[in-house]
Amino acid sequence: MRTILFGTILTLLISCQTKKDLVEYKDGRQLLTLNHQKRNGDSLRLPTVLRVPSDSIPTGGQHLTKLFLDNADFKLIDAYIDCAVVDNPSVDTIPNTENKWKRLSGCKMGLTIKNDTILIYMTPENPGTYKFHDITILTRGKEKIYRTQHYTFNYKIYKR
């Protein structure tokens, strides 16, 4: 009798300590509900987006800005601008080879990604201070969970 009671108590203790997997899927798409959490609910720090070169750009010619993540545990999957706000954002976990811009719900226009770096080409013409479009960045961590984060930056165009 003591053995059965001890086994029951031990089973309850172990099951109470195990956290539920919070990743959700609907119609073959992962819901983007864990942007700041690990799959067990613990807090997660998203990677910082870094940018090169500086925020001053001369007029004339083409300019290349590169964005990348500061944490190699996250793979940069895609980046989009002009994303609509949707009620239940989700991502297609299987890349659509015909049109990759349909991968993230609400997003239609993607940016170029090469070697875990977002490439933004600009041809500045008018001097002034500007703010780049809001960028929605799609990442995947070591847990194979997709997450999104937003980034934008200010830049100044000066006459050469």
Buried (B, 14 or more C-beta within 10 A) or exposed (E): EEEEEEEEEEEEEEEEEEEEEBBEEEEEBBBBBBBEBBBEEEEBEBBEBEBEEEEEBEBEEEBEBBBBBEEEEBBBBBBBBEBEEEEEBBBBBEEEEEEBEEBBBBBEEBBEBEEEBBBBEBEBEEEEEBEBBEBBBBBBBEBEBBBBBEBEBEBEBEEE
